[in-house]
Amino acid sequence: KFVHGPVAGGACLACHNPHGSPNKNTIRFPGNKLCYFCHEEDRMKSDHISKLKSEDAEKECVECHDVHGNDKEFFLK
């Protein structure tokens, strides 16, 4: 129902580098750095800190979000 923009557009290479990534799942950048490549880090952190417990705000994005998409808004797991 909800599909992440790059996935919907078939732009797998926006996040993945299958020919030279040292990161898990051939992603271009490790951890949240991949998300912050497109999503503004300060805004994402401030939005989450206001909504979550501070210790949860330090988690990696993929702990709560399905990066390719799913049936829940904001790709929540």
Secondary structure, 3 states (H helix, E strand, C coil): CEECHHHHCCCHHHCECCCCCCCHHHECCCCHHHHHHHCCHHHHHHHHHHHCCCCHHHCCHHHCECCCEECCHHHEC
